[in-house]
Amino acid sequence: MKDLHKIVKSNKEVVDEEQLLEFVKHNLSIEAHKKVEDNIADDPFLMDAVEGLNEVSNKEQINQSIVELNQHLSKLVQNKSKRKQKRRLPANKWATLAVVVVLFLSVITYFMIHLQGGK
């Protein structure tokens, strides 16, 4: 939860978040603007990030939007992992039921064989 202000969460960040936000707000020098454009051209993920940031109408609320999106994403990931854990239980119950049924049939077969052999 401490990284909620991050836009790009990769280990090899060529463009940091501040530069990206300044690029979208058009507050960079010409040299820095060119550097960011070159990095965007090389990285499709970064290009998508810039396109998404350009969709925000109020550029001053971008930071708040990033925090909200990351919180929502964290909740979705947690809910998905909880659902996966819940799905495992029925599979284990079915496996247990199958083992019990096989054992029950084995015991019945054993007694049937011994009852016929005793006659």
C-alpha angles and dihedrals in degrees: 000000000000092000096060092118094058121105100184115037103190131123094231103055112176093174118036123218095256092055091048093051092046089049091055091046090048092237099128129105117253092255094049091043090055092048091052091047090053091050091048091052090054098045120056091192091055089048090054090049092053092047090052093048090050089056091064107098098202106051091191091065096052093104091053090047091052092052092049093048093049091048091050091048091050091052092049092051092048092049091049092052090048090052091051090053091050091051092056094062097064090048089054091047091052091048090050091048091050092051091049092049092049091048091048091051090047092053092048091048091049093053092045092053092048094046091053092046092053094060 
